[in-house]
Amino acid sequence: MKNEDFNNYIKMLGNNVDNIYNAFYLWKNLQNAKYNTIYNRYKYFWGITISSVQLNWLLGIPKLFEESKKGQEEVISIPFLLKFIPDGQDKEKIKKGIDEQKPILKNFKKWRNKILAHQDKIIADNIKDFYKKYPIEGEQTEKLLSSIAKILGMIESTTTNHSILYSFSSFKEGSKRDLDGIISKLSKDLGVFKRT
């Protein structure tokens, strides 16, 4: 395949990662208990909003590492991009970076297959044990997101003459800023929080 194809695919994947980062940090910022008064006031809106952004990153992360199955259509993912990289030290380093993510990705894939994309009855009947056996924690997710950015940079660097660094910190800061602005405006309009 041509280099142009690779550029298009990495751009598509980068857009997916943008959405995942934005959804994760928005969801994380939405966990602030001081916003509960606003959430309760508009429970139908906030209930689905919080659930939707959580589903976005929970489903999106395993999708990034999905591998194409033989005899089926190819899936645009991080493993898919490896076929554009010539064999050698760079490719092996990237594969190692992907392999290091497998323990936490195992939990994401279980969540996706057993409770998010499908609802297995046996899991739904004993969901607490499932959560204990396959935990997904915020700190682990942040490390995984950081590793994804590093892996994407390594992949793209193999086709250029310089190192590429992906940084998604703007989503972390921007989602907090936007949410704070929305909550502040709603709070002021409703007189929810006392001014100090």
Backbone as ProteinMPNN parsed JSONL, in Angstrom:
{"seq_chain_A": "MKNEDFNNYIKMLGNNVDNIYNAFYLWKNLQNAKYNTIYNRYKYFWGITISSVQLNWLLGIPKLFEESKKGQEEVISIPFLLKFIPDGQDKEKIKKGIDEQKPILKNFKKWRNKILAHQDKIIADNIKDFYKKYPIEGEQTEKLLSSIAKILGMIESTTTNHSILYSFSSFKEGSKRDLDGIISKLSKDLGVFKRT", "coords_chain_A": {"N_chain_A": [[0.834, -1.192, 0.0], [0.316, 2.283, -0.531], [2.174, 5.109, 0.796], [0.497, 7.205, 1.19], [-1.927, 5.979, 1.808], [-1.278, 4.944, 4.331], [-0.901, 7.343, 5.745], [-3.535, 8.354, 5.698], [-4.836, 6.36, 7.187], [-3.555, 6.505, 9.685], [-4.301, 9.029, 10.391], [-7.095, 8.719, 10.652], [-7.13, 6.933, 12.795], [-5.875, 8.509, 14.701], [-7.848, 10.503, 15.017], [-9.836, 8.958, 16.232], [-8.53, 8.384, 18.622], [-8.33, 10.969, 19.655], [-11.064, 11.454, 20.245], [-11.493, 9.481, 22.193], [-9.712, 10.229, 24.247], [-10.799, 12.759, 24.876], [-13.387, 12.017, 25.71], [-12.754, 10.377, 27.918], [-11.444, 12.16, 29.735], [-13.412, 14.097, 30.053], [-15.429, 12.545, 31.214], [-14.054, 11.82, 33.563], [-13.769, 14.32, 34.814], [-16.438, 14.856, 35.229], [-17.015, 13.389, 37.448], [-16.959, 14.807, 39.772], [-18.155, 15.393, 42.901], [-19.191, 17.79, 43.836], [-20.756, 18.781, 41.863], [-23.149, 17.477, 41.975], [-25.63, 18.612, 42.745], [-26.409, 20.103, 40.523], [-26.464, 18.0, 38.66], [-28.548, 16.459, 39.714], [-30.645, 18.198, 39.423], [-30.99, 18.278, 36.692], [-31.365, 15.557, 35.891], [-32.047, 13.71, 33.827], [-30.748, 14.599, 31.552], [-27.989, 14.744, 32.435], [-27.576, 12.145, 33.354], [-27.636, 10.493, 31.035], [-25.648, 11.755, 29.573], [-23.272, 11.442, 31.105], [-23.117, 8.651, 31.152], [-22.89, 8.151, 28.39], [-20.406, 9.358, 27.626], [-18.716, 7.796, 29.116], [-19.151, 5.241, 28.007], [-18.106, 5.76, 25.482], [-15.232, 5.912, 25.796], [-14.75, 3.456, 27.039], [-15.571, 1.562, 25.14], [-14.124, 2.442, 22.963], [-11.324, 2.194, 23.459], [-10.61, -0.676, 23.442], [-11.209, -1.103, 20.769], [-9.186, 0.211, 19.411], [-7.131, -1.6, 19.483], [-7.969, -3.805, 18.181], [-7.746, -6.777, 16.303], [-7.566, -7.857, 12.932], [-9.563, -10.511, 11.699], [-8.859, -13.613, 10.148], [-10.005, -14.054, 6.845], [-11.972, -12.178, 7.061], [-13.072, -8.738, 6.73], [-10.552, -6.178, 6.903], [-9.566, -4.43, 9.878], [-9.24, -1.12, 10.897], [-6.779, -0.296, 12.966], [-4.376, -0.147, 15.676], [-2.717, -2.552, 15.541], [-3.195, -3.126, 12.805], [-1.844, -1.041, 11.506], [0.764, -1.855, 11.73], [1.471, -3.397, 9.536], [2.39, -1.651, 7.64], [4.877, -1.015, 8.339], [8.282, -1.617, 7.919], [9.966, -4.733, 8.582], [12.079, -5.045, 11.427], [14.097, -3.351, 13.915], [12.58, -1.111, 14.812], [9.91, -1.906, 14.348], [9.749, -4.134, 16.015], [10.098, -2.929, 18.506], [7.771, -1.425, 18.678], [5.851, -3.477, 18.637], [6.508, -4.646, 21.077], [5.775, -2.566, 22.794], [3.009, -2.61, 22.373], [2.405, -5.188, 23.296], [2.954, -4.86, 26.013], [0.705, -3.595, 26.899], [-1.263, -5.45, 27.024], [-2.176, -6.793, 29.477], [-3.923, -4.898, 30.836], [-5.59, -4.282, 28.714], [-6.903, -6.668, 28.371], [-8.901, -6.647, 30.323], [-10.478, -4.491, 29.412], [-11.373, -5.566, 26.986], [-12.863, -7.728, 27.889], [-14.923, -6.359, 29.256], [-16.038, -5.005, 27.07], [-16.943, -7.159, 25.436], [-18.59, -8.658, 27.137], [-20.347, -7.032, 28.672], [-20.796, -4.491, 27.55], [-20.936, -4.266, 24.604], [-22.438, -6.504, 24.283], [-24.819, -8.186, 26.37], [-24.198, -10.401, 28.5], [-25.999, -12.853, 30.142], [-25.128, -14.46, 32.286], [-23.057, -12.933, 33.308], [-24.348, -10.521, 33.929], [-26.003, -11.396, 35.966], [-24.221, -11.682, 38.011], [-22.688, -9.324, 38.475], [-21.052, -7.836, 40.251], [-18.959, -9.569, 41.001], [-17.775, -9.837, 38.514], [-16.807, -7.22, 38.06], [-14.899, -7.125, 40.11], [-13.134, -9.127, 39.29], [-12.279, -8.234, 36.779], [-11.159, -5.448, 36.859], [-11.356, -1.966, 35.955], [-9.541, 0.785, 36.218], [-9.162, 4.288, 36.873], [-6.515, 5.393, 37.024], [-4.937, 3.389, 35.833], [-6.072, 3.465, 33.313], [-5.348, 6.034, 32.458], [-2.563, 5.7, 32.262], [-2.535, 3.798, 30.233], [-3.66, 5.302, 28.129], [-1.626, 7.184, 27.802], [0.401, 5.478, 26.942], [-0.704, 4.66, 24.516], [-0.574, 7.028, 23.031], [2.197, 7.253, 22.86], [2.843, 4.912, 21.413], [1.497, 5.416, 18.978], [2.979, 7.622, 18.123], [5.481, 6.387, 17.771], [4.86, 4.639, 15.69], [4.159, 6.397, 13.579], [6.564, 7.752, 13.353], [8.205, 5.955, 12.064], [7.831, 6.322, 9.384], [8.76, 8.756, 8.765], [11.451, 11.155, 8.843], [11.976, 11.977, 11.352], [11.304, 12.111, 14.919], [8.039, 11.62, 16.202], [5.778, 13.075, 18.375], [2.956, 12.433, 20.11], [0.552, 14.3, 21.76], [-1.999, 14.587, 24.02], [-2.805, 16.265, 25.937], [-4.248, 18.607, 25.802], [-6.909, 17.881, 25.709], [-7.383, 16.951, 28.26], [-7.108, 19.279, 29.804], [-8.84, 21.03, 28.433], [-11.387, 19.789, 28.51], [-11.961, 19.914, 31.229], [-11.96, 22.692, 31.631], [-14.092, 23.484, 29.935], [-16.251, 22.055, 31.103], [-16.23, 23.121, 33.713], [-16.922, 25.745, 33.066], [-19.541, 25.403, 32.026], [-20.902, 24.291, 34.246], [-20.511, 26.335, 36.093], [-21.932, 28.441, 34.886], [-24.542, 27.342, 34.835], [-24.909, 27.022, 37.584], [-24.775, 29.658, 38.503], [-26.981, 30.764, 37.16], [-28.995, 29.329, 38.333], [-28.628, 29.808, 40.981], [-27.421, 27.952, 42.643], [-24.973, 27.387, 44.048], [-23.509, 28.956, 46.83], [-22.037, 32.134, 46.791], [-18.666, 32.837, 47.518]], "CA_chain_A": [[0.0, 0.0, 0.0], [1.064, 3.526, -0.648], [2.373, 5.905, 1.997], [-0.711, 8.038, 1.315], [-2.891, 5.16, 2.542], [-0.838, 4.927, 5.724], [-1.206, 8.67, 6.324], [-4.982, 8.422, 5.916], [-5.214, 5.453, 8.269], [-3.079, 7.013, 10.978], [-5.137, 10.196, 10.697], [-8.363, 8.179, 11.152], [-6.884, 6.384, 14.131], [-5.617, 9.666, 15.566], [-9.148, 11.116, 15.327], [-10.48, 8.086, 17.215], [-7.837, 8.585, 19.899], [-8.782, 12.282, 20.126], [-12.387, 11.289, 20.846], [-11.361, 8.659, 23.4], [-9.102, 11.092, 25.271], [-11.766, 13.78, 25.26], [-14.447, 11.353, 26.468], [-12.239, 9.918, 29.21], [-11.205, 13.275, 30.654], [-14.702, 14.706, 30.377], [-16.048, 11.639, 32.193], [-13.317, 11.934, 34.83], [-14.135, 15.6, 35.417], [-17.843, 14.786, 35.623], [-17.122, 12.629, 38.694], [-16.843, 15.731, 40.892], [-19.379, 15.358, 43.72], [-19.765, 19.131, 44.054], [-21.699, 19.059, 40.778], [-24.342, 16.638, 42.13], [-26.855, 19.423, 42.802], [-26.76, 20.381, 39.118], [-26.824, 16.722, 38.033], [-29.871, 16.055, 40.195], [-31.623, 19.146, 38.879], [-31.184, 17.901, 35.287], [-30.918, 14.165, 35.954], [-32.206, 12.974, 32.574], [-29.664, 15.039, 30.679], [-26.668, 14.368, 32.942], [-27.481, 10.68, 33.441], [-27.258, 9.929, 29.736], [-24.381, 12.366, 29.157], [-22.173, 10.781, 31.813], [-23.083, 7.274, 30.651], [-22.43, 8.156, 26.994], [-18.96, 9.611, 27.51], [-18.04, 6.622, 29.669], [-19.205, 4.193, 26.986], [-17.221, 6.129, 24.379], [-13.851, 5.487, 26.015], [-14.7, 2.026, 27.361], [-15.661, 0.815, 23.884], [-13.126, 2.927, 22.004], [-9.965, 1.714, 23.729], [-10.33, -1.999, 22.856], [-11.313, -0.993, 19.31], [-7.88, 0.638, 18.908], [-6.209, -2.739, 19.457], [-8.645, -4.933, 17.552], [-6.985, -7.398, 15.217], [-8.393, -8.403, 11.859], [-9.676, -11.967, 11.696], [-8.639, -14.183, 8.816], [-11.203, -14.254, 6.048], [-12.924, -11.088, 7.242], [-12.557, -7.416, 6.369], [-9.532, -5.638, 7.803], [-10.006, -3.431, 10.841], [-8.237, -0.071, 11.072], [-6.399, -0.3, 14.376], [-2.922, -0.078, 15.863], [-2.073, -3.711, 14.904], [-3.322, -2.982, 11.351], [-0.801, -0.131, 11.021], [2.07, -2.525, 11.737], [1.796, -3.962, 8.213], [3.027, -0.597, 6.846], [6.213, -0.784, 8.888], [9.207, -2.688, 7.538], [10.521, -5.533, 9.676], [13.306, -4.511, 11.991], [14.132, -2.939, 15.315], [11.456, -0.21, 15.114], [8.673, -2.688, 14.394], [9.812, -4.976, 17.22], [9.905, -2.037, 19.652], [6.343, -1.086, 18.694], [5.152, -4.696, 19.063], [6.749, -4.788, 22.512], [4.92, -1.561, 23.435], [1.629, -3.114, 22.3], [2.324, -6.349, 24.198], [2.96, -4.388, 27.403], [-0.637, -3.098, 27.226], [-2.219, -6.563, 27.0], [-2.872, -7.103, 30.739], [-5.06, -3.995, 31.078], [-6.508, -4.409, 27.575], [-7.703, -7.878, 28.597], [-10.089, -6.23, 31.073], [-11.316, -3.685, 28.516], [-12.007, -6.465, 26.013], [-13.898, -8.475, 28.618], [-16.042, -5.431, 29.458], [-16.672, -4.771, 25.777], [-17.617, -8.355, 24.926], [-19.517, -9.289, 28.082], [-21.383, -6.161, 29.248], [-21.036, -3.243, 26.812], [-21.449, -4.551, 23.263], [-23.429, -7.564, 24.5], [-25.148, -8.286, 27.801], [-24.251, -11.817, 28.852], [-26.843, -13.072, 31.308], [-24.333, -15.002, 33.395], [-22.294, -11.814, 33.868], [-25.312, -9.579, 34.511], [-26.506, -11.981, 37.209], [-23.183, -11.624, 39.045], [-21.87, -8.216, 37.971], [-20.046, -7.407, 41.23], [-17.789, -10.45, 40.867], [-17.138, -9.496, 37.238], [-16.041, -5.984, 38.288], [-13.732, -7.46, 40.939], [-12.206, -9.951, 38.508], [-11.779, -7.466, 35.637], [-11.303, -4.024, 37.184], [-10.827, -0.903, 35.105], [-9.332, 1.905, 37.131], [-8.792, 5.534, 36.205], [-5.063, 5.565, 36.926], [-4.475, 2.451, 34.807], [-6.553, 3.963, 32.023], [-4.5, 7.172, 32.081], [-1.277, 5.145, 31.819], [-2.788, 3.176, 28.94], [-3.813, 6.378, 27.144], [-0.285, 7.722, 27.573], [1.112, 4.483, 26.126], [-1.277, 4.702, 23.168], [0.025, 8.2, 22.378], [3.603, 6.915, 22.582], [2.843, 3.903, 20.347], [1.146, 6.098, 17.722], [4.148, 8.417, 17.739], [6.512, 5.474, 17.265], [4.409, 4.129, 14.39], [4.283, 7.453, 12.569], [7.984, 8.101, 13.215], [8.88, 5.015, 11.155], [7.649, 6.747, 7.993], [9.319, 10.097, 8.611], [12.864, 11.239, 9.229], [12.081, 12.565, 12.69], [10.415, 11.55, 15.931], [6.718, 12.231, 16.325], [5.264, 12.978, 19.735], [1.531, 12.728, 20.227], [0.182, 14.81, 23.072], [-3.429, 14.795, 24.103], [-3.043, 16.999, 27.187], [-5.241, 19.667, 25.587], [-8.231, 17.339, 26.034], [-7.471, 16.893, 29.719], [-7.328, 20.647, 30.289], [-9.99, 21.624, 27.76], [-12.654, 19.22, 28.99], [-12.182, 20.465, 32.568], [-12.303, 24.106, 31.464], [-15.444, 23.571, 29.379], [-17.214, 21.588, 32.095], [-16.288, 24.134, 34.772], [-17.675, 26.875, 32.526], [-20.959, 25.028, 31.935], [-21.427, 24.152, 35.606], [-20.516, 27.671, 36.698], [-23.049, 29.185, 34.278], [-25.787, 26.766, 35.353], [-24.978, 27.315, 39.017], [-25.084, 31.081, 38.653], [-28.35, 30.967, 36.697], [-29.937, 28.684, 39.268], [-28.32, 30.195, 42.357], [-27.195, 26.71, 43.36], [-23.862, 27.482, 44.986], [-23.346, 30.271, 47.456], [-20.8, 32.827, 46.434], [-17.774, 33.014, 48.677]], "C_chain_A": [[0.871, 1.246, 0.0], [1.168, 4.241, 0.693], [1.159, 6.796, 2.263], [-1.801, 7.287, 2.083], [-2.559, 5.159, 4.028], [-1.188, 6.246, 6.408], [-2.691, 8.829, 6.611], [-5.409, 7.559, 7.101], [-4.752, 5.974, 9.632], [-3.862, 8.258, 11.386], [-6.482, 9.749, 11.263], [-8.202, 7.671, 12.584], [-6.618, 7.503, 15.131], [-6.901, 10.382, 15.956], [-9.917, 10.291, 16.363], [-9.858, 8.283, 18.595], [-8.218, 9.942, 20.492], [-10.117, 12.148, 20.867], [-12.331, 10.509, 22.153], [-10.778, 9.497, 24.54], [-10.11, 12.11, 25.784], [-12.868, 13.165, 26.121], [-13.954, 10.931, 27.851], [-12.084, 11.087, 30.183], [-12.482, 14.039, 30.982], [-15.406, 13.854, 31.433], [-15.378, 11.777, 33.562], [-13.692, 13.234, 35.547], [-15.591, 15.628, 35.886], [-18.047, 14.046, 36.949], [-17.073, 13.511, 39.937], [-18.174, 15.824, 41.657], [-19.999, 16.741, 43.925], [-20.755, 19.522, 42.954], [-23.02, 18.311, 40.944], [-25.647, 17.432, 42.172], [-27.345, 19.734, 41.384], [-27.2, 19.088, 38.43], [-28.237, 16.311, 38.439], [-30.977, 16.951, 39.634], [-31.99, 18.782, 37.437], [-30.788, 16.439, 35.094], [-31.052, 13.407, 34.633], [-31.101, 13.337, 31.585], [-28.317, 14.507, 31.162], [-26.501, 12.859, 33.037], [-27.014, 10.07, 32.134], [-25.935, 10.508, 29.242], [-23.2, 11.652, 29.802], [-22.009, 9.352, 31.316], [-22.501, 7.215, 29.23], [-20.93, 8.395, 26.87], [-18.172, 8.446, 28.089], [-18.021, 5.482, 28.647], [-18.249, 4.485, 25.838], [-15.809, 5.634, 24.622], [-13.744, 4.01, 26.368], [-14.771, 1.155, 26.11], [-14.547, 1.189, 22.911], [-11.734, 2.362, 22.216], [-9.735, 0.311, 23.167], [-10.401, -2.0, 21.328], [-9.967, -0.595, 18.696], [-6.923, -0.526, 18.727], [-6.816, -3.977, 18.81], [-7.806, -5.463, 16.387], [-7.949, -7.972, 14.191], [-8.392, -9.921, 11.945], [-9.515, -12.462, 10.278], [-9.966, -14.414, 8.122], [-12.252, -13.168, 6.212], [-12.265, -9.772, 6.832], [-11.519, -6.95, 7.381], [-10.124, -4.547, 8.681], [-8.894, -2.399, 10.987], [-7.978, 0.092, 12.567], [-4.876, -0.183, 14.465], [-2.233, -1.312, 15.271], [-2.125, -3.667, 13.37], [-2.195, -2.113, 10.793], [0.571, -0.782, 10.966], [2.455, -3.067, 10.362], [2.465, -2.933, 7.29], [4.48, -0.391, 7.255], [7.125, -1.93, 8.484], [9.709, -3.442, 8.77], [11.831, -4.924, 10.143], [13.107, -4.065, 13.424], [12.943, -2.051, 15.695], [10.146, -0.983, 15.28], [8.63, -3.55, 15.657], [9.577, -4.141, 18.482], [8.42, -1.664, 19.8], [5.53, -2.291, 19.165], [5.305, -4.911, 20.563], [5.872, -3.805, 23.288], [3.458, -1.991, 23.454], [1.448, -4.267, 23.289], [2.275, -5.938, 25.666], [1.574, -3.903, 27.848], [-1.647, -4.237, 27.401], [-2.879, -6.875, 28.342], [-4.07, -6.187, 31.015], [-6.065, -4.083, 29.932], [-7.408, -5.628, 27.718], [-8.999, -7.502, 29.32], [-11.034, -5.407, 30.206], [-12.067, -4.58, 27.527], [-13.099, -7.295, 26.666], [-15.131, -7.604, 28.824], [-16.802, -5.239, 28.152], [-17.528, -5.968, 25.37], [-18.717, -8.879, 25.844], [-20.615, -8.366, 28.615], [-21.683, -4.901, 28.443], [-21.631, -3.493, 25.434], [-22.54, -5.615, 23.313], [-23.728, -7.586, 25.996], [-25.313, -9.767, 28.127], [-25.015, -11.999, 30.155], [-26.022, -13.54, 32.505], [-23.502, -13.907, 34.079], [-23.245, -10.843, 34.577], [-25.859, -10.094, 35.844], [-25.499, -11.896, 38.35], [-22.177, -10.516, 38.715], [-20.785, -7.776, 38.956], [-18.789, -8.268, 41.152], [-17.033, -10.163, 39.572], [-16.265, -8.251, 37.403], [-14.792, -6.243, 39.127], [-12.68, -8.211, 40.137], [-11.546, -9.177, 37.37], [-11.903, -5.963, 35.898], [-10.729, -3.118, 36.095], [-10.756, 0.329, 35.987], [-8.818, 3.111, 36.362], [-7.299, 5.698, 36.003], [-4.462, 4.641, 35.868], [-4.869, 2.94, 33.417], [-5.702, 5.139, 31.554], [-3.128, 6.696, 31.606], [-1.423, 4.511, 30.444], [-2.924, 4.237, 27.85], [-2.466, 7.008, 26.807], [0.529, 6.778, 26.692], [0.608, 4.47, 24.69], [-0.678, 5.873, 22.394], [1.47, 7.905, 21.98], [3.7, 5.927, 21.415], [2.513, 4.546, 19.005], [2.31, 6.94, 17.213], [5.244, 7.548, 17.157], [6.134, 4.953, 15.883], [4.616, 5.193, 13.31], [5.743, 7.835, 12.33], [8.723, 7.178, 12.241], [8.762, 5.433, 9.696], [8.181, 8.153, 7.741], [10.788, 10.065, 9.014], [13.057, 11.826, 10.614], [11.086, 11.902, 13.641], [9.114, 12.341, 15.979], [6.271, 12.023, 17.773], [3.8, 13.372, 19.715], [1.272, 13.218, 21.64], [-1.307, 15.134, 23.048], [-3.788, 15.579, 25.357], [-4.087, 18.1, 27.014], [-6.65, 19.174, 25.914], [-8.439, 17.291, 27.541], [-7.82, 18.273, 30.277], [-8.604, 21.253, 29.713], [-11.319, 21.088, 28.266], [-12.979, 19.752, 30.38], [-12.633, 21.924, 32.479], [-13.744, 24.257, 30.953], [-16.502, 23.164, 30.405], [-17.356, 22.597, 33.234], [-17.105, 25.344, 34.315], [-19.169, 26.596, 32.467], [-21.583, 24.978, 33.322], [-21.525, 25.516, 36.285], [-21.704, 28.481, 36.187], [-24.386, 28.669, 34.806], [-25.985, 27.112, 36.824], [-25.381, 28.755, 39.263], [-26.541, 31.345, 38.268], [-29.375, 30.409, 37.684], [-29.717, 29.082, 40.71], [-28.032, 28.991, 43.238], [-26.102, 26.819, 44.419], [-23.787, 28.888, 45.569], [-22.022, 30.865, 47.003], [-19.964, 33.044, 47.674], [-16.957, 34.274, 48.529]], "O_chain_A": [[2.008, 1.242, 0.473], [0.369, 4.014, 1.602], [0.838, 7.102, 3.411], [-2.509, 7.873, 2.902], [-3.432, 5.346, 4.875], [-1.709, 6.255, 7.523], [-3.07, 9.375, 7.647], [-6.235, 7.97, 7.916], [-5.487, 5.886, 10.616], [-4.065, 8.513, 12.573], [-6.965, 10.324, 12.238], [-9.025, 7.945, 13.457], [-7.081, 7.45, 16.271], [-7.04, 10.824, 17.097], [-10.564, 10.842, 17.253], [-10.561, 8.34, 19.604], [-8.409, 10.053, 21.703], [-10.277, 12.662, 21.974], [-13.037, 10.835, 23.108], [-11.289, 9.475, 25.66], [-10.252, 12.297, 26.992], [-13.241, 13.731, 27.149], [-14.66, 11.109, 28.843], [-12.541, 11.013, 31.324], [-12.614, 14.575, 32.082], [-15.917, 14.377, 32.423], [-16.053, 11.843, 34.589], [-13.907, 13.234, 36.759], [-15.93, 16.342, 36.829], [-19.142, 14.076, 37.51], [-17.141, 12.997, 41.053], [-19.182, 16.277, 41.117], [-21.202, 16.85, 44.162], [-21.504, 20.487, 43.105], [-23.927, 18.492, 40.132], [-26.669, 16.957, 41.678], [-28.536, 19.641, 41.089], [-28.192, 19.078, 37.701], [-29.026, 15.868, 37.603], [-32.1, 16.502, 39.404], [-33.133, 18.95, 37.012], [-29.969, 16.123, 34.231], [-30.231, 12.534, 34.352], [-30.587, 12.476, 30.871], [-27.583, 13.889, 30.392], [-25.403, 12.345, 32.824], [-26.111, 9.233, 32.116], [-25.178, 9.817, 28.56], [-22.237, 11.298, 29.122], [-20.889, 8.896, 31.085], [-21.711, 6.325, 28.917], [-20.255, 7.715, 26.098], [-17.079, 8.138, 27.612], [-16.992, 4.836, 28.45], [-17.647, 3.567, 25.281], [-15.229, 4.995, 23.745], [-12.748, 3.37, 26.031], [-14.103, 0.124, 26.032], [-14.086, 0.355, 22.131], [-11.032, 2.078, 21.246], [-8.743, 0.109, 22.466], [-9.735, -2.8, 20.672], [-9.645, -1.016, 17.585], [-6.004, -0.455, 17.911], [-6.247, -5.066, 18.882], [-7.239, -4.701, 15.604], [-9.005, -8.502, 14.535], [-7.366, -10.541, 12.225], [-9.968, -11.828, 9.325], [-10.924, -14.901, 8.721], [-13.305, -13.221, 5.577], [-11.055, -9.709, 6.616], [-11.595, -7.282, 8.563], [-11.05, -3.838, 8.288], [-7.734, -2.761, 11.179], [-8.836, 0.549, 13.323], [-4.186, -0.126, 13.447], [-1.244, -1.154, 14.556], [-1.193, -4.125, 12.71], [-1.651, -2.41, 9.73], [1.448, -0.318, 10.238], [3.642, -3.183, 10.056], [3.043, -3.305, 6.269], [5.223, 0.328, 6.587], [6.78, -3.095, 8.686], [9.856, -2.871, 9.85], [12.59, -4.361, 9.354], [12.093, -4.36, 14.057], [12.364, -2.213, 16.769], [9.382, -0.75, 16.216], [7.582, -3.675, 16.291], [8.926, -4.602, 19.419], [7.892, -1.601, 20.91], [4.628, -2.151, 19.991], [4.357, -5.308, 21.241], [5.293, -4.161, 24.315], [2.751, -1.762, 24.435], [0.463, -4.316, 24.025], [1.623, -6.599, 26.474], [1.306, -3.814, 29.046], [-2.761, -4.011, 27.874], [-4.066, -7.203, 28.352], [-5.134, -6.676, 31.395], [-7.27, -3.97, 30.16], [-8.544, -5.625, 27.243], [-10.072, -7.988, 28.963], [-12.249, -5.597, 30.255], [-13.252, -4.373, 27.267], [-14.144, -7.537, 26.062], [-16.255, -8.051, 28.595], [-18.031, -5.298, 28.115], [-18.693, -5.811, 25.004], [-19.679, -9.483, 25.369], [-21.694, -8.837, 28.973], [-22.737, -4.296, 28.637], [-22.711, -2.99, 25.125], [-23.451, -5.623, 22.485], [-22.955, -7.053, 26.792], [-26.411, -10.318, 28.045], [-24.7, -11.359, 31.158], [-26.216, -13.054, 33.62], [-23.277, -13.958, 35.288], [-22.971, -10.401, 35.692], [-26.143, -9.306, 36.745], [-25.868, -12.022, 39.518], [-20.969, -10.75, 38.681], [-19.7, -7.381, 38.531], [-17.676, -7.748, 41.229], [-15.804, -10.234, 39.533], [-15.123, -8.224, 36.944], [-13.744, -5.647, 38.881], [-11.482, -7.965, 40.283], [-10.389, -9.431, 37.033], [-12.676, -5.282, 35.224], [-9.759, -3.458, 35.418], [-11.775, 0.847, 36.444], [-8.136, 2.982, 35.345], [-6.86, 6.1, 34.925], [-3.59, 5.048, 35.101], [-4.093, 2.838, 32.467], [-5.37, 5.228, 30.372], [-2.59, 7.238, 30.641], [-0.55, 4.66, 29.589], [-2.362, 4.085, 26.764], [-2.201, 7.328, 25.648], [1.258, 7.221, 25.804], [1.389, 4.292, 23.755], [-0.315, 5.724, 21.227], [1.907, 8.268, 20.887], [4.543, 6.089, 20.532], [3.169, 4.261, 18.003], [2.59, 6.966, 16.014], [5.871, 7.917, 16.164], [6.989, 4.838, 15.005], [5.184, 4.912, 12.255], [6.112, 8.202, 11.214], [9.74, 7.563, 11.664], [9.516, 4.946, 8.853], [8.064, 8.678, 6.633], [11.29, 9.04, 9.475], [14.181, 12.139, 11.007], [10.152, 11.222, 13.215], [9.098, 13.561, 15.817], [6.379, 10.924, 18.317], [3.447, 14.495, 19.354], [1.729, 12.609, 22.608], [-1.797, 15.852, 22.177], [-4.939, 15.564, 25.795], [-4.743, 18.485, 27.982], [-7.494, 19.958, 26.347], [-9.534, 17.556, 28.036], [-8.712, 18.411, 31.114], [-9.36, 21.913, 30.426], [-12.273, 21.847, 28.432], [-14.142, 20.014, 30.685], [-13.568, 22.338, 33.164], [-14.514, 25.061, 31.477], [-17.52, 23.839, 30.56], [-18.468, 22.894, 33.669], [-17.886, 25.899, 35.088], [-19.976, 27.456, 32.819], [-22.651, 25.543, 33.554], [-22.506, 25.81, 36.968], [-22.4, 29.13, 36.968], [-25.258, 29.454, 35.178], [-27.088, 27.451, 37.252], [-26.22, 29.042, 40.117], [-27.25, 32.066, 38.97], [-30.469, 30.95, 37.843], [-30.519, 28.74, 41.578], [-28.351, 28.991, 44.427], [-26.291, 26.389, 45.557], [-23.982, 29.879, 44.865], [-21.021, 30.162, 46.857], [-20.476, 33.387, 48.74], [-16.151, 34.593, 49.403]]}, "name": "protein", "num_of_chains": 1, "seq": "MKNEDFNNYIKMLGNNVDNIYNAFYLWKNLQNAKYNTIYNRYKYFWGITISSVQLNWLLGIPKLFEESKKGQEEVISIPFLLKFIPDGQDKEKIKKGIDEQKPILKNFKKWRNKILAHQDKIIADNIKDFYKKYPIEGEQTEKLLSSIAKILGMIESTTTNHSILYSFSSFKEGSKRDLDGIISKLSKDLGVFKRT"}
